[in-house]
Amino acid sequence: MKVQRAHVVKLYPDAGQEEFLRQIGGATRFLWNLALYQRQIWGRRHELNRFSQSKELTQLRAEVNWMTACPSQVLQQVLNDLEKAFQNFFAQRARFPQSRKKNRGDSFRFPDGKNTLYERLTGKGGRLKLPKLGWVRFRGWRPLPGQIRNVTVRCDAGQWFAAIQYEYEITDPAPRTLPAIGIDRGVAATVAISGQGRIKGPEAYRKALKRLQRAQRIVARRKNGSQNRHKAVLRVARLHRTVRRVRADFLHKVSHWLAKNHGTLVFEYLKIRNMIRSAAGSLAELGHNVRQKAGLNRSILDQGWGMLHTFCRYKAAERGGQCLDVSAKNTSRECCKCGHIAVENRGSQARFLCVQCGHTENADDNASVVILKRAVDCGLLPVEALHYLANKAGNTVGHFPTSCQ
């Protein structure tokens, strides 16, 4: 089967190349905002789409000199992305497309991988050739097993990166006979694995929250348009970049271990977008426990539940495994021993005590076993999948299992 992956490298453009990259970023931002404005004003009346706007793009490039210098394929990709954004909005998968602002992470894509050259210069260094930009040095070289499909260039906190997407062929993996596990995602512990304990995440955002608040207060005191304000904004962006990297590194390691050592990963189906909605309410009807709900929302986003599910899904598929989703209703209130469901079973955040059979256990560990049992009850897994629970590893919170290190 064909697999598409992306390799991210850090670019080191010279002064002229960096100026040209910023020019492309400004052109794509201008085109996005202009096309979005057209659709907002005349979209329904004239039935605008990416094909009709592409015809007008040719005329626009002929009239605006600084847009002529930008690669035409890059500008065409902006209209394609806007079309997808509207499709996601009408399908209720995303909010209405927003206008782009200057110095807010310029990003653009070179869609033709055949015109892209990727070469090695030193141990970890190399160079990348892009249309109209020439050779750009980068760090992070590694051999790519397939053909380059496209390259996405973005500016992140003042630094330039290129995501090189490539496609390669792999043999269809044989179905795995490794044990199945249930995975409960939580706030106190990022994941609880049935029969193998819990793993606590780094909580990168919570640890960086004070520094972020201090840096954002400095931004608020700076004069708009000044160099000092630009430096303060970059400082905030770098802190957010560090938080993202720490979280992604942890989730990649956990998902790799889960997919490598297990055949089937069973998750509870969570509508995370609904779970993190604000509790502020409206002027007519004010919300309750707003501060507590805001703190819970931050903790949920800090754990990266959605990213973990995405990483596990594609990594398990590559190895012949699978990811399954079961209903999340009452997973924290059901006893894994007798199946009794009651609100009183969940005495606290960490403690589970069944009021019928007396079974007591950590609440997250109990929920992970319930999740796995539901996959068996629904016929998604054979009954033998539960036999693995007899051998508990007894891992402590915050540590990977031994085979993951």
PEVEN-V755230 format. One record per backbone hydrogen bond with DSSP energy under -1.0 kcal/mol. CO is the residue of the C=O (numbers start at 1). NH is the residue of the N-H. Records with the same first field share a line. If there is no record, write none. Layout:
# PEVEN-V755230
CO: NH ; NH
This chain:
# PEVEN-V755230
1: 170
3: 168
5: 166
7: 164
9: 162
10: 139
14: 18
15: 19
16: 20
17: 21
18: 22
19: 23
20: 24
21: 25
22: 26
23: 27
24: 28
25: 29
26: 30
27: 31
28: 32
29: 33
30: 34
31: 35
32: 36
33: 37
34: 38
35: 39
36: 40
37: 41
38: 42
39: 43
42: 46
43: 47 ; 48
49: 53
50: 54
51: 55
52: 56
53: 57
54: 58
56: 60
57: 61
58: 62
59: 63
60: 64
71: 75
72: 76
73: 77
75: 79
76: 80
77: 81
78: 82
79: 83
80: 84
81: 85
82: 86
83: 87
84: 88
85: 89
86: 90
87: 91
88: 93 ; 94
89: 92
101: 104
106: 155
108: 153
110: 151
113: 116
117: 129
119: 127
124: 140 ; 141
125: 121 ; 122
126: 138
127: 119
128: 136
129: 117
130: 133 ; 134
134: 130
136: 128
137: 12
138: 126
139: 10
147: 167
149: 113
150: 165
151: 110
152: 163
153: 108
154: 161
156: 159
159: 156
160: 11
161: 154
162: 9
163: 152
164: 7
165: 149 ; 150
166: 5
167: 147
168: 3
179: 263
181: 266
182: 194
184: 192
190: 186
191: 199
192: 184
193: 196
195: 393
197: 193
199: 191
203: 207
204: 208
208: 212
209: 213
210: 214
211: 215
212: 216
213: 217
214: 218
215: 219
216: 220
217: 221
223: 226
226: 230
227: 231
228: 232
229: 233
230: 234
231: 235
232: 236
233: 237
234: 238
235: 239
236: 240
237: 241
238: 242
239: 243
240: 244
241: 245
242: 246
243: 247
244: 248
245: 249
246: 250
247: 251
248: 252
249: 253
250: 254
251: 255
252: 256
253: 257
254: 258
255: 259
256: 260
257: 261
263: 322
264: 181
265: 324
266: 183
267: 326
270: 272
271: 275
272: 276
274: 277
280: 287
285: 282
289: 293
290: 294
291: 295
292: 296
293: 297
294: 298
295: 299
296: 300
297: 301
298: 302
299: 303
304: 308
305: 309
306: 310
307: 311
308: 312
309: 313
310: 314
311: 315
312: 316
313: 317
314: 318
316: 321
317: 320
320: 176
322: 265
324: 267
326: 269
328: 331
330: 334
333: 342
335: 339
340: 335
343: 346
345: 347 ; 353
350: 363
351: 348
352: 361
354: 358
359: 354
361: 352
362: 366
363: 367
364: 368
365: 369
366: 370
367: 371
368: 372
369: 373
370: 374
371: 375
372: 376
373: 377
374: 378
375: 380 ; 381
376: 379
382: 385
383: 386
384: 387
386: 389
387: 390
388: 391
396: 399
401: 404
402: 405
